[in-house]
């Protein structure tokens, strides 16, 4: 096989491309569906096969949870927290913990997110609080300072890898393409 026969691996998305992808506007049903799917995909580390396999019955809007069936037919529940109101975020976190979900991820998609991480970590010291949708190296320090103990990013760049390694946070970069 000569090199001209080889296909290039897809490029990774940088932080600005991810932010642009997640900034879907509109409130019609298809737009809401697309926004929810992308947010789940990028904030929670779901595999594409898991996302595609979701059914409407797997989503509990009242609890803000999604039941995911992954490899080996193992089920897991993924809390989805995009906090726009800190007090409400704390209440949702308390309900999740009361229901047995003690690992909580707050996506860094709102200006209130880090304040919410700090408030949740203080209100629920037995919970494991982390951040998702981390796209910039400086967000590692801010997240740790707020009380996060883990971080999830929607992709991996060398700058994120370096920042994650030195942050002291457990770091899970999501990989979507083979080049990541």
Buried (B, 14 or more C-beta within 10 A) or exposed (E): EEEEEEEEEEEBBBBEBBBEEBEBEEEEEEEEEEBBBBBBBBBBBBBEEBBEEBEEEBBEEEBBBBBBBEEEEEEEBBBBBBBEEBEEBBEBBBBBBEEEBBBBBBBBBBEBBBBBBBBBBEBBEEBBBBBBBBBBBEBBBBBBEBBBBBBBBBBBBEEBBEBBEEBEBEBBBBBBEEEB
